[in-house]
Structure formats: structure tokens, C-alpha cells
Amino acid sequence: MAITSANQLELLQTAEAVAREKMIDPGLVVEAMEESLARAAKSRYGAEMDIRVSIDRKTGKATFTRVRTVVEDEELENYQAEFTMEQAKQYLENPAVGDQYVEEVPPVEMGRIAAQSAKQVILQKVREAERDRQYEEFKDRAGTIINGQVKREEFGNVIVDIGGGEAVLRRNDKIGRESYRPNDRLRAFIKEVRREPRGHQIFLSRTAPEFMAELFKMEVPEIYDGIIDIKAVARDPGSRAKIAVISYDGSIDPVGACVGMRGSRVQAVVNELQGEKIDIIPWNEDQPTFLVNALQPAEVSKVVLDEEAGKIEVVVPEEQLSLAIGRRGQNVRLASQLTNLDIDIMTEAEESARRQKEFEARTSLFMETLDLDEFFAQLLVSEGFGNLEEVAYVELDELLVIDGVDEGTAQELQARARDYLEAQAKQALDNARALGVEDSLVEFEGLSPQMIEALAKDDVKTLEDFATCADWELAGGWTTVDGERVKDDGILEPFGMSLEEAQSMVMTARVLLGWVDPAELEADEEEVESEEGEETSAEAGA
């Protein structure tokens, strides 16, 4: 195929037709044609030549040019596309490195193989342009619901025509055993839009919690208007879900608004989600209250919250245990996801047995360490004393409220407790020194002898060792493994050390060792405080 005047305009017409069909810029198609023609010319003139093609956007005329670039003598590698300063003087007046000499070359005739190659180049460029257009069109629509039509199914993944592009609904993003046939209508949540060298860029989901939230936003005008807010969603796709809502208008019941007249609003969402049962729960800032709501329909007798561990204990009547746990643990699992807390459920009998065990352990502690009889030790425990430190260092008046305890008895109790604690501290320090603990760690403020002994047993024996510890290594923490929260035990966790205290002590140690500049530390703290203040102001403004 020769580039003649007869088919010059045909090039532009083809470019226009392809651009219109694919909804892309005609200029991109023309650029692809230029590249394909240049490739064909290189196969004729030589692959090492720098051949370029320019197609006039009005007439369709293709101009073929050869470009040679001026380089230093020692850098000359490709004599077909480069020449030295001396060689360039034949063509250029005052050549300099980087200058280019452009000369027109005769158009080439395109054989069958060259034409096939040119076609492939154009198709590839068009596909790239189409993907770029699709990305630009949908990148801001992530997090919204879209309607589409099923085109085909590939290895369990559904390819969906969403108008102006294709999206993929992967197997694990389908609800249960959903199956679709070509041309079925489908509604899904745009989970992610990302650039990829090839393949699909738009990923859909029907199992994401956000999908349910968006469906409620479509069905409940109060949510769309911001009067009601969805605070949390937890789903077991296709089976059951819990959604927590709050109303910012005292006259509007958030649960009732989401349920709708005779359940019409929630039923529309249930139908879209293949019959998924939905519990609509009033959200509450008070975590225990919110948890009681989240465990509905089970009734809760008592809640004990451990904020540091992010863990909560729930006590329920014996007959409510199976309901609270749910089938295969579904109810408690969804409540845990909704509240972002680890939940332990026990019956009243189990909780009573545990409390009795704790009572006996504390009674035994006081009997052994303070040389008390069982009755007197039980009196101390009943008054809320849980350890020796509380007995040794509380105000004397707090001991005097116990029946039968006068001032002399109270002083004797405190003296015994202090003597025992001091003996324990001395023994712990001796053990730590025997393990090789250095004075730098012993003299560090904030560590008790028992803490130092625990550190020594874990091979933390110097201030330098302590300064290299992470806060969670000292205070413990929680990590998520395969979707389940797993406990990491901290060296100093048995002594009640929090993550904040551990972080502060480690940073203090690093400052003392000169590893951290105190001025930089203060600046970082001020910056954090400033950011927190801005967030608080923004929330107040909202």
C-alpha cells in the first residue's frame, strides 16, 4: 500500500471513525498511524535509522523524514541516526551537540507484513488510549454504586458492561453462589479503579460493607440529606448484616427511618442483597451501651470493658447464650466487627465462678503475705483491695472504714505490706543483677525492681537495650492475622504498662543516650497537638 493522494484523506476518515467508535481523541489514532508508518519505513530503510512520519491533520498527507543528532566524537554509536561535529558541518552552519538535522525521504510502499504490523501498532495504541479514557472517566466514581449489564463470565469472574467501559466482579466479591447470564442487569459497588498495563481496571463488589451503606443512602432520603448517619456496617454477605445508625435530629428515629413504612425501605435493600437479614442498630458513643445494642436480639446482663486491650466481656443469662453467640458464632462475630472490639461472652454462672476464683486468689494472697486469718483477708477483698500496693500506700482513713480496724491495726497492716514489698523489690533487684543488669538500667526512672528483673530475663540488660525496644514489645498489643485479632504479650504488660507509657519511656531513654534531639521531639509533639486541634475544630465545625 503506497501513501498516495488517493488514500491520504482516507487515513483521516479512518482515524475519525475509530476515535468515534472508541470515544477517544482522533489525534491519538493519528499518532498511532504515524508510529506504524514510521515502523514500516524503518523496515525499508534500516532499523537503526531515526525515521519519523508526520500526517497533516487537514490534508492527510504523510511526510517521511530522517533525523540525525549531533553527538561528541567518543559518544558516536549509531552512525545512521547520529553524526559527529565534523560530519555535521556538511549540513549545518554552526553545529552543537544535541542539534538535529532533518531531511525528507521518499514515502515507502507498505507490503502485506508491514501492513499487518502497522495494524497491530494502531490497535495497541487505541487500546491504551481507551484504557486511559476509561480510567479518567471512572477514577472519581470509586465508592459509588453503578448499574451494568453482564457480558460474559470468565473463570468465575463476571465481566460487566458499565457503559463506556468494562468492569470485573471477581468471584469472591459475589454474594454466596450468585450466578449471572449474559445480558442480566447487575448493580454493584465500585470498589477500586486503578491503572494496569493490561486487563481490567475497574473492580466491582457486592460483598463490601460500603455497598450496603450506599444502598441505604439510595433508599433513605434522611441518610442522603445527612440527617441520619451510618456509623458502622458489618456483613456476612448473603446471610446476615448489622448496620449502626444515628440521627442528628431528635424528632427522627434513625432505626424507624431506615426500616420505612411497613419495612419498605429495608426490604428493598434485602431484595438487592439476595435476602440478607439486616439488623438496624442505634449507634451510641458509650461503647458498652453500643455493644448491648449490637448483640440484639440477645439480652445482656452486664458488660465489662478493657479499653487498653480493646476487649470487652459480656455476661448473658444462660438461656440467652446461644442467641448471643448466634449460628456458628455469626451474631457475636458481626457485633465484634461493628464495634471493633474483641468480645468474650460468658453466662452469669461462668462469670460468678470467675469472680469467686478471683476472690479466693486475693484472699489467699493477703493471708500469706500479711499473716492474716481468712476472715480478715476476706474483709479486705470485700472492701475492694486487690493487691499489696493498695494496702501499703492508701490513705489510713480507707482502712479505718473496715469493721473492727482501728488506727493501730491499720498502721500494722500497712507496715507488714510495705516490709513485704520492700523484701520483694530487693530480691528482684538481686536477681536482676545476677543476670547481668547494668546500673544504667537500674537507675533509669520509672522502672521498678520487678520490671527490671522481667527485662533482664528477656535479655534487656542495659539502657541501650531498653532504648531499642518497641512500645508494643514492652506493653503488648494486638495484631490481625488472617482476619483474627491475635494478642502479643509485652515484657512489662503484667505490671499494667500502657502503650503510651512505654512509648514515653523509650523516647526518654533515647534522649538520655543522645540518640534523639529533645528539641526535635518537642517540635514533633507540638505538631501532633496542632493536628489534633485542627481535627477537633473541623469536627466541631461539621
KEVO-242923 format. One record per residue (C-alpha): residue number from 1; x, y, z. Coordinates in nm, 3 decimals. Layout:
% KEVO-242923
- NUM, X, Y, Z $
...
This chain:
% KEVO-242923
- 1, 0.000, 0.000, 0.000 $
- 2, 0.162, 0.324, -0.112 $
- 3, 0.080, 0.652, 0.060 $
- 4, -0.079, 0.830, -0.240 $
- 5, -0.306, 1.131, -0.272 $
- 6, -0.596, 0.894, -0.329 $
- 7, -0.579, 0.745, 0.018 $
- 8, -0.440, 1.039, 0.214 $
- 9, -0.784, 1.166, 0.318 $
- 10, -0.887, 0.807, 0.384 $
- 11, -0.631, 0.799, 0.670 $
- 12, -0.805, 1.087, 0.845 $
- 13, -1.150, 0.940, 0.783 $
- 14, -1.038, 0.607, 0.933 $
- 15, -0.889, 0.787, 1.235 $
- 16, -1.215, 0.977, 1.288 $
- 17, -1.425, 0.660, 1.262 $
- 18, -1.208, 0.465, 1.508 $
- 19, -1.197, 0.758, 1.754 $
- 20, -1.574, 0.797, 1.738 $
- 21, -1.633, 0.426, 1.795 $
- 22, -1.392, 0.406, 2.091 $
- 23, -1.476, 0.753, 2.226 $
- 24, -1.115, 0.869, 2.224 $
- 25, -0.927, 1.167, 2.079 $
- 26, -0.880, 1.134, 1.696 $
- 27, -0.532, 1.283, 1.743 $
- 28, -0.429, 0.970, 1.937 $
- 29, -0.534, 0.749, 1.645 $
- 30, -0.339, 0.965, 1.400 $
- 31, -0.031, 0.943, 1.628 $
- 32, -0.067, 0.564, 1.623 $
- 33, -0.081, 0.573, 1.243 $
- 34, 0.232, 0.788, 1.234 $
- 35, 0.414, 0.541, 1.454 $
- 36, 0.300, 0.243, 1.243 $
- 37, 0.412, 0.414, 0.920 $
- 38, 0.748, 0.501, 1.078 $
- 39, 0.793, 0.137, 1.176 $
- 40, 0.718, 0.027, 0.819 $
- 41, 0.967, 0.284, 0.685 $
- 42, 1.238, 0.156, 0.921 $
- 43, 1.192, -0.196, 0.785 $
- 44, 1.258, -0.049, 0.438 $
- 45, 1.539, 0.198, 0.512 $
- 46, 1.702, 0.023, 0.808 $
- 47, 1.605, -0.034, 1.171 $
- 48, 1.891, 0.180, 1.302 $
- 49, 1.770, 0.493, 1.123 $
- 50, 1.561, 0.751, 1.312 $
- 51, 1.269, 0.770, 1.070 $
- 52, 0.971, 0.982, 1.168 $
- 53, 0.635, 1.030, 0.999 $
- 54, 0.406, 1.331, 1.027 $
- 55, 0.049, 1.324, 0.896 $
- 56, -0.108, 1.659, 0.816 $
- 57, -0.428, 1.688, 1.023 $
- 58, -0.611, 1.870, 0.740 $
- 59, -0.498, 1.707, 0.414 $
- 60, -0.391, 1.366, 0.545 $
- 61, -0.057, 1.394, 0.365 $
- 62, 0.215, 1.179, 0.526 $
- 63, 0.566, 1.326, 0.533 $
- 64, 0.860, 1.089, 0.596 $
- 65, 1.175, 1.240, 0.747 $
- 66, 1.512, 1.107, 0.862 $
- 67, 1.658, 1.269, 1.176 $
- 68, 2.027, 1.271, 1.267 $
- 69, 2.155, 1.410, 1.600 $
- 70, 2.495, 1.574, 1.667 $
- 71, 2.699, 1.394, 1.938 $
- 72, 3.054, 1.406, 2.077 $
- 73, 3.312, 1.204, 1.882 $
- 74, 3.359, 0.946, 2.159 $
- 75, 2.981, 0.902, 2.202 $
- 76, 2.909, 0.809, 1.840 $
- 77, 2.747, 0.465, 1.843 $
- 78, 2.480, 0.467, 1.573 $
- 79, 2.617, 0.632, 1.258 $
- 80, 2.274, 0.600, 1.088 $
- 81, 2.100, 0.824, 1.344 $
- 82, 2.398, 1.025, 1.481 $
- 83, 2.697, 1.212, 1.350 $
- 84, 2.998, 1.395, 1.491 $
- 85, 3.052, 1.769, 1.495 $
- 86, 3.292, 1.742, 1.197 $
- 87, 3.044, 1.540, 0.990 $
- 88, 2.760, 1.778, 1.080 $
- 89, 2.942, 2.078, 0.928 $
- 90, 2.843, 1.948, 0.583 $
- 91, 2.476, 2.003, 0.669 $
- 92, 2.464, 2.261, 0.950 $
- 93, 2.628, 2.604, 0.975 $
- 94, 2.740, 2.608, 1.341 $
- 95, 2.663, 2.261, 1.476 $
- 96, 2.644, 2.200, 1.852 $
- 97, 2.594, 1.880, 2.050 $
- 98, 2.224, 1.794, 2.054 $
- 99, 2.139, 1.974, 1.727 $
- 100, 1.934, 1.774, 1.479 $
- 101, 1.945, 1.759, 1.102 $
- 102, 1.612, 1.668, 0.941 $
- 103, 1.581, 1.561, 0.577 $
- 104, 1.281, 1.434, 0.389 $
- 105, 1.292, 1.082, 0.246 $
- 106, 1.067, 0.921, -0.016 $
- 107, 0.747, 0.753, 0.110 $
- 108, 0.759, 0.376, 0.129 $
- 109, 0.536, 0.111, -0.014 $
- 110, 0.378, -0.098, 0.258 $
- 111, 0.384, -0.470, 0.195 $
- 112, 0.145, -0.724, 0.345 $
- 113, 0.364, -0.795, 0.651 $
- 114, 0.433, -0.424, 0.712 $
- 115, 0.059, -0.351, 0.684 $
- 116, -0.018, -0.623, 0.942 $
- 117, 0.246, -0.479, 1.175 $
- 118, 0.105, -0.127, 1.129 $
- 119, -0.244, -0.256, 1.208 $
- 120, -0.117, -0.414, 1.532 $
- 121, 0.052, -0.090, 1.637 $
- 122, -0.265, 0.109, 1.575 $
- 123, -0.482, -0.140, 1.764 $
- 124, -0.241, -0.141, 2.059 $
- 125, -0.235, 0.239, 2.076 $
- 126, -0.613, 0.255, 2.050 $
- 127, -0.650, 0.003, 2.334 $
- 128, -0.411, 0.204, 2.553 $
- 129, -0.599, 0.525, 2.479 $
- 130, -0.929, 0.351, 2.554 $
- 131, -0.798, 0.227, 2.891 $
- 132, -0.670, 0.576, 2.977 $
- 133, -1.007, 0.727, 2.889 $
- 134, -1.185, 0.466, 3.096 $
- 135, -0.957, 0.531, 3.395 $
- 136, -1.006, 0.909, 3.374 $
- 137, -1.383, 0.867, 3.346 $
- 138, -1.422, 0.631, 3.642 $
- 139, -1.137, 0.719, 3.881 $
- 140, -1.359, 0.965, 4.074 $
- 141, -1.650, 0.722, 4.089 $
- 142, -1.482, 0.472, 4.324 $
- 143, -1.700, 0.430, 4.632 $
- 144, -2.029, 0.466, 4.442 $
- 145, -2.289, 0.224, 4.305 $
- 146, -2.311, 0.156, 3.934 $
- 147, -2.557, -0.033, 3.714 $
- 148, -2.425, -0.259, 3.442 $
- 149, -2.506, -0.542, 3.207 $
- 150, -2.338, -0.882, 3.223 $
- 151, -2.130, -0.954, 2.912 $
- 152, -1.971, -1.289, 2.998 $
- 153, -1.822, -1.498, 3.276 $
- 154, -1.452, -1.595, 3.288 $
- 155, -1.326, -1.845, 3.547 $
- 156, -1.596, -1.744, 3.794 $
- 157, -1.535, -1.369, 3.741 $
- 158, -1.816, -1.169, 3.581 $
- 159, -1.729, -0.914, 3.312 $
- 160, -1.977, -0.626, 3.326 $
- 161, -2.051, -0.361, 3.064 $
- 162, -2.087, -0.035, 3.258 $
- 163, -2.130, 0.196, 2.960 $
- 164, -1.811, 0.340, 2.821 $
- 165, -1.605, 0.055, 2.960 $
- 166, -1.587, -0.287, 3.119 $
- 167, -1.557, -0.381, 3.485 $
- 168, -1.493, -0.709, 3.662 $
- 169, -1.687, -0.859, 3.952 $
- 170, -1.449, -1.116, 4.096 $
- 171, -1.565, -1.448, 4.234 $
- 172, -1.500, -1.354, 4.599 $
- 173, -1.692, -1.026, 4.556 $
- 174, -2.014, -1.204, 4.460 $
- 175, -2.280, -1.280, 4.721 $
- 176, -2.294, -1.650, 4.804 $
- 177, -2.345, -1.858, 4.495 $
- 178, -2.478, -1.584, 4.270 $
- 179, -2.472, -1.674, 3.903 $
- 180, -2.535, -1.446, 3.607 $
- 181, -2.616, -1.497, 3.242 $
- 182, -2.522, -1.266, 2.955 $
- 183, -2.741, -0.952, 2.935 $
- 184, -2.854, -0.980, 3.301 $
- 185, -2.879, -0.642, 3.473 $
- 186, -2.648, -0.600, 3.772 $
- 187, -2.596, -0.339, 4.043 $
- 188, -2.261, -0.326, 4.227 $
- 189, -2.027, -0.109, 4.429 $
- 190, -1.717, 0.035, 4.256 $
- 191, -1.456, -0.096, 4.496 $
- 192, -1.142, 0.017, 4.315 $
- 193, -1.031, 0.191, 3.997 $
- 194, -0.665, 0.150, 3.916 $
- 195, -0.423, 0.170, 3.627 $
- 196, -0.297, -0.161, 3.496 $
- 197, -0.074, -0.230, 3.194 $
- 198, -0.334, -0.470, 3.061 $
- 199, -0.665, -0.618, 3.165 $
- 200, -0.945, -0.467, 3.371 $
- 201, -0.905, -0.151, 3.571 $
- 202, -1.246, -0.124, 3.740 $
- 203, -1.321, -0.374, 4.017 $
- 204, -1.674, -0.418, 4.148 $
- 205, -1.804, -0.573, 4.469 $
- 206, -2.139, -0.685, 4.605 $
- 207, -1.995, -0.810, 4.935 $
- 208, -1.832, -0.486, 5.058 $
- 209, -1.995, -0.330, 5.368 $
- 210, -1.992, 0.002, 5.181 $
- 211, -2.227, -0.147, 4.919 $
- 212, -2.497, -0.187, 5.184 $
- 213, -2.433, 0.164, 5.317 $
- 214, -2.472, 0.310, 4.966 $
- 215, -2.792, 0.112, 4.908 $
- 216, -2.942, 0.257, 5.227 $
- 217, -2.833, 0.603, 5.114 $
- 218, -3.033, 0.550, 4.793 $
- 219, -3.341, 0.419, 4.976 $
- 220, -3.345, 0.653, 5.279 $
- 221, -3.364, 1.027, 5.194 $
- 222, -3.265, 1.121, 5.551 $
- 223, -2.927, 0.946, 5.504 $
- 224, -2.872, 1.116, 5.169 $
- 225, -2.952, 1.454, 5.328 $
- 226, -2.715, 1.390, 5.622 $
- 227, -2.987, 1.391, 5.890 $
- 228, -2.909, 1.026, 5.964 $
- 229, -2.554, 0.895, 5.952 $
- 230, -2.434, 0.536, 5.904 $
- 231, -2.157, 0.491, 6.165 $
- 232, -2.062, 0.128, 6.102 $
- 233, -2.155, -0.173, 5.889 $
- 234, -2.069, -0.542, 5.940 $
- 235, -2.171, -0.811, 5.692 $
- 236, -2.173, -1.183, 5.646 $
- 237, -2.260, -1.147, 5.274 $
- 238, -2.579, -1.320, 5.167 $
- 239, -2.664, -1.430, 5.521 $
- 240, -2.680, -1.153, 5.780 $
- 241, -2.564, -0.796, 5.846 $
- 242, -2.569, -0.530, 6.115 $
- 243, -2.575, -0.157, 6.045 $
- 244, -2.536, 0.113, 6.312 $
- 245, -2.713, 0.446, 6.255 $
- 246, -2.750, 0.775, 6.442 $
- 247, -2.991, 1.066, 6.393 $
- 248, -2.881, 1.429, 6.426 $
- 249, -3.245, 1.537, 6.452 $
- 250, -3.410, 1.445, 6.781 $
- 251, -3.751, 1.420, 6.616 $
- 252, -3.639, 1.147, 6.374 $
- 253, -3.595, 0.785, 6.482 $
- 254, -3.293, 0.654, 6.284 $
- 255, -3.399, 0.289, 6.304 $
- 256, -3.758, 0.362, 6.202 $
- 257, -3.645, 0.581, 5.912 $
- 258, -3.422, 0.303, 5.779 $
- 259, -3.694, 0.039, 5.817 $
- 260, -3.955, 0.253, 5.639 $
- 261, -4.330, 0.220, 5.619 $
- 262, -4.411, -0.150, 5.671 $
- 263, -4.044, -0.227, 5.615 $
- 264, -4.046, -0.099, 5.256 $
- 265, -3.704, 0.071, 5.269 $
- 266, -3.510, -0.209, 5.436 $
- 267, -3.691, -0.467, 5.223 $
- 268, -3.564, -0.301, 4.906 $
- 269, -3.207, -0.339, 5.034 $
- 270, -3.272, -0.700, 5.146 $
- 271, -3.404, -0.790, 4.799 $
- 272, -3.095, -0.643, 4.631 $
- 273, -2.871, -0.843, 4.867 $
- 274, -3.031, -1.181, 4.794 $
- 275, -3.237, -1.194, 5.116 $
- 276, -2.958, -1.095, 5.354 $
- 277, -3.113, -1.038, 5.700 $
- 278, -3.030, -0.688, 5.831 $
- 279, -3.026, -0.576, 6.196 $
- 280, -3.053, -0.195, 6.219 $
- 281, -2.895, -0.079, 6.544 $
- 282, -2.894, 0.266, 6.713 $
- 283, -2.534, 0.386, 6.747 $
- 284, -2.414, 0.514, 7.086 $
- 285, -2.090, 0.688, 7.188 $
- 286, -2.078, 0.477, 7.503 $
- 287, -1.913, 0.155, 7.388 $
- 288, -2.079, -0.082, 7.639 $
- 289, -2.425, 0.059, 7.551 $
- 290, -2.348, 0.031, 7.180 $
- 291, -2.235, -0.328, 7.230 $
- 292, -2.555, -0.419, 7.412 $
- 293, -2.744, -0.281, 7.110 $
- 294, -2.514, -0.464, 6.867 $
- 295, -2.578, -0.802, 7.030 $
- 296, -2.952, -0.777, 6.967 $
- 297, -3.172, -0.977, 6.973 $
- 298, -2.987, -1.129, 7.274 $
- 299, -3.034, -0.971, 7.618 $
- 300, -2.720, -0.870, 7.810 $
- 301, -2.689, -0.874, 8.191 $
- 302, -2.355, -0.697, 8.232 $
- 303, -2.065, -0.554, 8.029 $
- 304, -1.701, -0.520, 8.144 $
- 305, -1.480, -0.308, 7.914 $
- 306, -1.098, -0.322, 7.893 $
- 307, -1.021, -0.014, 7.683 $
- 308, -0.644, -0.066, 7.666 $
- 309, -0.675, -0.416, 7.523 $
- 310, -0.973, -0.322, 7.306 $
- 311, -1.150, -0.616, 7.466 $
- 312, -1.491, -0.650, 7.626 $
- 313, -1.657, -0.914, 7.842 $
- 314, -2.031, -0.966, 7.809 $
- 315, -2.238, -1.154, 8.065 $
- 316, -2.569, -1.302, 7.948 $
- 317, -2.830, -1.528, 8.114 $
- 318, -2.781, -1.899, 8.044 $
- 319, -3.087, -1.918, 7.816 $
- 320, -2.957, -1.624, 7.607 $
- 321, -2.608, -1.767, 7.540 $
- 322, -2.682, -1.945, 7.211 $
- 323, -2.878, -1.642, 7.084 $
- 324, -2.593, -1.404, 7.172 $
- 325, -2.334, -1.622, 7.001 $
- 326, -2.555, -1.695, 6.701 $
- 327, -2.532, -1.973, 6.447 $
- 328, -2.164, -2.062, 6.401 $
- 329, -2.075, -1.755, 6.606 $
- 330, -2.229, -1.523, 6.349 $
- 331, -2.405, -1.281, 6.587 $
- 332, -2.105, -1.218, 6.812 $
- 333, -1.869, -1.201, 6.512 $
- 334, -2.076, -0.930, 6.344 $
- 335, -2.110, -0.740, 6.672 $
- 336, -1.731, -0.756, 6.711 $
- 337, -1.679, -0.617, 6.358 $
- 338, -1.938, -0.345, 6.418 $
- 339, -1.786, -0.225, 6.749 $
- 340, -1.421, -0.304, 6.657 $
- 341, -1.380, -0.482, 6.992 $
- 342, -1.283, -0.834, 7.095 $
- 343, -1.588, -0.981, 7.266 $
- 344, -1.586, -1.261, 7.524 $
- 345, -1.932, -1.394, 7.604 $
- 346, -1.999, -1.584, 7.925 $
- 347, -2.303, -1.690, 8.123 $
- 348, -2.390, -1.546, 8.463 $
- 349, -2.285, -1.876, 8.622 $
- 350, -1.944, -1.867, 8.450 $
- 351, -1.893, -1.503, 8.549 $
- 352, -1.990, -1.582, 8.909 $
- 353, -1.742, -1.872, 8.918 $
- 354, -1.466, -1.650, 8.781 $
- 355, -1.536, -1.378, 9.036 $
- 356, -1.531, -1.637, 9.313 $
- 357, -1.195, -1.765, 9.189 $
- 358, -1.052, -1.411, 9.188 $
- 359, -1.190, -1.351, 9.540 $
- 360, -1.024, -1.668, 9.666 $
- 361, -0.692, -1.580, 9.499 $
- 362, -0.683, -1.233, 9.658 $
- 363, -0.786, -1.371, 9.995 $
- 364, -0.505, -1.626, 9.977 $
- 365, -0.256, -1.350, 9.881 $
- 366, -0.341, -1.139, 10.186 $
- 367, -0.337, -1.440, 10.418 $
- 368, 0.011, -1.547, 10.305 $
- 369, 0.183, -1.209, 10.272 $
- 370, 0.024, -1.018, 10.562 $
- 371, -0.013, -1.314, 10.801 $
- 372, -0.390, -1.266, 10.837 $
- 373, -0.665, -1.511, 10.914 $
- 374, -0.916, -1.597, 10.640 $
- 375, -1.198, -1.379, 10.776 $
- 376, -0.985, -1.064, 10.796 $
- 377, -0.835, -1.126, 10.450 $
- 378, -1.187, -1.165, 10.306 $
- 379, -1.286, -0.833, 10.466 $
- 380, -1.002, -0.659, 10.281 $
- 381, -1.103, -0.814, 9.947 $
- 382, -1.471, -0.728, 10.005 $
- 383, -1.374, -0.363, 10.057 $
- 384, -1.214, -0.360, 9.709 $
- 385, -0.845, -0.413, 9.793 $
- 386, -0.690, -0.617, 9.512 $
- 387, -0.315, -0.609, 9.576 $
- 388, -0.049, -0.528, 9.837 $
- 389, 0.035, -0.186, 9.690 $
- 390, -0.320, -0.067, 9.757 $
- 391, -0.296, -0.178, 10.122 $
- 392, 0.054, -0.033, 10.171 $
- 393, 0.005, 0.312, 10.022 $
- 394, -0.365, 0.408, 10.057 $
- 395, -0.471, 0.680, 10.299 $
- 396, -0.511, 0.542, 10.651 $
- 397, -0.878, 0.652, 10.655 $
- 398, -0.961, 0.400, 10.381 $
- 399, -0.854, 0.115, 10.607 $
- 400, -1.036, 0.255, 10.909 $
- 401, -1.376, 0.214, 10.738 $
- 402, -1.338, -0.166, 10.764 $
- 403, -1.531, -0.310, 11.059 $
- 404, -1.303, -0.391, 11.351 $
- 405, -0.998, -0.200, 11.218 $
- 406, -0.864, 0.072, 11.445 $
- 407, -0.570, 0.307, 11.380 $
- 408, -0.312, 0.072, 11.534 $
- 409, -0.435, -0.225, 11.327 $
- 410, -0.434, -0.016, 11.009 $
- 411, -0.075, 0.101, 11.070 $
- 412, 0.034, -0.257, 11.141 $
- 413, -0.131, -0.374, 10.817 $
- 414, 0.047, -0.107, 10.614 $
- 415, 0.382, -0.179, 10.783 $
- 416, 0.355, -0.550, 10.701 $
- 417, 0.257, -0.476, 10.340 $
- 418, 0.548, -0.231, 10.294 $
- 419, 0.800, -0.470, 10.453 $
- 420, 0.688, -0.748, 10.221 $
- 421, 0.702, -0.525, 9.913 $
- 422, 1.049, -0.396, 10.004 $
- 423, 1.173, -0.752, 10.053 $
- 424, 1.028, -0.849, 9.715 $
- 425, 1.189, -0.547, 9.548 $
- 426, 1.530, -0.629, 9.700 $
- 427, 1.505, -0.992, 9.589 $
- 428, 1.402, -0.887, 9.234 $
- 429, 1.695, -0.642, 9.210 $
- 430, 1.940, -0.907, 9.334 $
- 431, 1.806, -1.149, 9.073 $
- 432, 1.838, -0.886, 8.801 $
- 433, 2.199, -0.805, 8.894 $
- 434, 2.279, -1.177, 8.896 $
- 435, 2.150, -1.187, 8.537 $
- 436, 2.391, -0.906, 8.442 $
- 437, 2.176, -0.593, 8.452 $
- 438, 2.383, -0.274, 8.438 $
- 439, 2.342, 0.034, 8.661 $
- 440, 2.229, 0.244, 8.362 $
- 441, 1.903, 0.046, 8.353 $
- 442, 1.866, 0.016, 8.734 $
- 443, 1.894, 0.393, 8.775 $
- 444, 1.650, 0.471, 8.492 $
- 445, 1.343, 0.642, 8.638 $
- 446, 1.008, 0.467, 8.609 $
- 447, 1.122, 0.104, 8.627 $
- 448, 1.051, -0.095, 8.943 $
- 449, 1.290, -0.374, 9.055 $
- 450, 1.036, -0.633, 8.938 $
- 451, 1.020, -0.467, 8.595 $
- 452, 1.399, -0.466, 8.575 $
- 453, 1.405, -0.837, 8.662 $
- 454, 1.146, -0.911, 8.389 $
- 455, 1.352, -0.712, 8.135 $
- 456, 1.670, -0.896, 8.236 $
- 457, 1.500, -1.232, 8.184 $
- 458, 1.418, -1.114, 7.831 $
- 459, 1.783, -1.016, 7.774 $
- 460, 1.723, -0.640, 7.811 $
- 461, 2.011, -0.552, 8.046 $
- 462, 2.130, -0.202, 7.956 $
- 463, 1.972, 0.134, 7.885 $
- 464, 2.080, 0.088, 7.521 $
- 465, 1.889, -0.243, 7.506 $
- 466, 1.583, -0.072, 7.654 $
- 467, 1.603, 0.218, 7.407 $
- 468, 1.590, -0.022, 7.110 $
- 469, 1.262, -0.180, 7.230 $
- 470, 0.935, -0.104, 7.052 $
- 471, 0.644, 0.017, 7.264 $
- 472, 0.438, -0.297, 7.185 $
- 473, 0.730, -0.521, 7.291 $
- 474, 0.706, -0.367, 7.638 $
- 475, 0.331, -0.307, 7.677 $
- 476, 0.192, -0.575, 7.446 $
- 477, -0.065, -0.520, 7.176 $
- 478, -0.292, -0.677, 6.919 $
- 479, -0.223, -0.771, 6.559 $
- 480, -0.461, -0.902, 6.293 $
- 481, -0.363, -1.236, 6.139 $
- 482, -0.587, -1.389, 5.870 $
- 483, -0.872, -1.161, 5.980 $
- 484, -0.845, -1.251, 6.350 $
- 485, -0.703, -1.036, 6.629 $
- 486, -0.402, -1.205, 6.794 $
- 487, -0.252, -1.099, 7.127 $
- 488, 0.117, -1.002, 7.151 $
- 489, 0.238, -1.030, 7.511 $
- 490, 0.456, -0.742, 7.636 $
- 491, 0.752, -0.782, 7.873 $
- 492, 0.611, -0.523, 8.114 $
- 493, 0.243, -0.588, 8.043 $
- 494, 0.192, -0.781, 8.372 $
- 495, 0.283, -0.458, 8.553 $
- 496, 0.000, -0.266, 8.387 $
- 497, 0.215, -0.062, 8.150 $
- 498, 0.020, 0.108, 7.867 $
- 499, 0.145, 0.168, 7.513 $
- 500, 0.164, 0.543, 7.578 $
- 501, 0.376, 0.493, 7.891 $
- 502, 0.605, 0.250, 7.709 $
- 503, 0.649, 0.491, 7.418 $
- 504, 0.728, 0.781, 7.653 $
- 505, 0.987, 0.580, 7.850 $
- 506, 1.160, 0.450, 7.536 $
- 507, 1.183, 0.804, 7.392 $
- 508, 1.319, 0.933, 7.727 $
- 509, 1.588, 0.663, 7.717 $
- 510, 1.681, 0.761, 7.360 $
- 511, 1.710, 1.126, 7.462 $
- 512, 1.935, 1.034, 7.759 $
- 513, 2.159, 0.834, 7.525 $
- 514, 2.176, 1.124, 7.277 $
- 515, 2.003, 0.930, 7.000 $
- 516, 1.719, 1.182, 6.977 $
- 517, 1.737, 1.561, 6.993 $
- 518, 1.494, 1.686, 7.265 $
- 519, 1.418, 1.998, 7.059 $
- 520, 1.307, 1.785, 6.759 $
- 521, 1.098, 1.569, 6.992 $
- 522, 0.920, 1.875, 7.132 $
- 523, 0.861, 2.009, 6.781 $
- 524, 0.706, 1.674, 6.675 $
- 525, 0.481, 1.673, 6.984 $
- 526, 0.367, 2.029, 6.914 $
- 527, 0.293, 1.935, 6.553 $
- 528, 0.085, 1.635, 6.663 $
- 529, -0.105, 1.850, 6.915 $
- 530, -0.166, 2.112, 6.646 $
- 531, -0.302, 1.849, 6.403 $
- 532, -0.527, 1.705, 6.674 $
- 533, -0.655, 2.056, 6.749 $
- 534, -0.732, 2.114, 6.380 $
- 535, -0.918, 1.782, 6.357 $
- 536, -1.123, 1.871, 6.667 $
- 537, -1.208, 2.213, 6.518 $
- 538, -1.306, 2.053, 6.188 $
- 539, -1.530, 1.804, 6.366 $
- 540, -1.690, 2.082, 6.570 $
- 541, -1.747, 2.283, 6.252 $
- 542, -1.903, 1.983, 6.083 $
